[in-house]
Amino acid sequence: MCGLIEKIARFWPVMITAMKRFESCEEHGKILKKQLQEETMKTTKERMKQILKWLWIKETLLMMKKTKLERKASTQQLKMVVGQGVAEKQ
């Protein structure tokens, strides 16, 4: 029993130092993990903003094209109606 106590007493400072290092590594790991999560969220938010911006631009262009096509179609319909009216008068 005395030999065991002597070994524990002799290695106790080493064990305490190792435990402190492990705890500091664990703390450092937690900090790094938190920083990584924050960076990931920041990057994700930036990408989402960029995607939304591109979607908005695409939607705007589609609406402009649709409006242009609708105007063209309404002009053609107007021409057809006017043409029918002219044909009926003759």
C-alpha positions in Angstrom: 0.0 0.0 0.0 2.8 2.4 0.8 4.4 1.8 -2.6 1.1 2.7 -4.3 0.8 5.9 -2.2 4.4 6.8 -3.1 3.7 6.3 -6.8 0.6 8.4 -6.6 2.5 11.1 -4.7 5.3 11.0 -7.2 3.1 11.2 -10.3 0.4 13.5 -8.8 2.0 16.7 -10.1 2.3 15.1 -13.5 -1.3 14.0 -13.4 -2.5 17.4 -12.4 -0.5 19.1 -15.1 -1.8 16.6 -17.7 -5.4 17.2 -16.5 -4.9 21.0 -16.7 -3.5 20.7 -20.2 -6.4 18.4 -21.2 -8.9 20.9 -19.7 -7.3 23.8 -21.5 -7.3 21.8 -24.7 -10.9 21.0 -24.2 -11.7 24.7 -23.5 -9.7 25.6 -26.6 -11.6 23.0 -28.6 -14.9 24.5 -27.4 -13.7 28.0 -28.4 -12.6 26.8 -31.8 -15.8 24.9 -32.3 -17.8 28.0 -31.4 -15.7 30.2 -33.7 -16.2 27.7 -36.6 -20.0 27.7 -36.0 -20.0 31.5 -36.0 -18.0 31.7 -39.3 -20.2 29.0 -40.8 -23.3 31.0 -39.9 -21.7 34.2 -41.2 -20.8 32.6 -44.5 -24.2 31.0 -44.8 -26.0 34.3 -44.2 -23.8 36.0 -46.8 -24.5 33.2 -49.3 -28.2 33.4 -48.6 -28.1 37.1 -49.2 -26.3 36.6 -52.5 -28.7 33.9 -53.6 -31.7 36.1 -52.7 -30.2 39.0 -54.6 -29.7 36.8 -57.7 -33.2 35.4 -57.4 -34.6 38.9 -57.1 -32.7 40.0 -60.2 -33.8 37.0 -62.1 -37.4 37.5 -61.0 -37.3 41.2 -62.0 -35.9 40.3 -65.4 -38.6 37.7 -65.9 -41.3 40.2 -64.9 -39.9 42.7 -67.4 -39.9 40.1 -70.1 -43.4 39.0 -69.2 -44.6 42.6 -69.2 -43.0 43.2 -72.6 -44.6 40.0 -74.0 -48.0 41.1 -72.6 -47.7 44.5 -74.2 -46.7 42.9 -77.5 -49.7 40.5 -77.3 -52.1 43.2 -76.4 -50.8 45.3 -79.3 -51.3 42.3 -81.6 -54.8 41.8 -80.3 -55.6 45.5 -80.8 -54.3 45.2 -84.4 -56.4 42.2 -85.0 -59.5 43.9 -83.6 -58.8 47.0 -85.6 -58.2 44.8 -88.6 -61.5 43.0 -88.1 -63.3 46.3 -87.7 -61.7 47.6 -91.0 -62.6 44.4 -92.8 -66.2 44.6 -91.5 -66.6 48.1 -92.7 -65.4 47.2 -96.2 
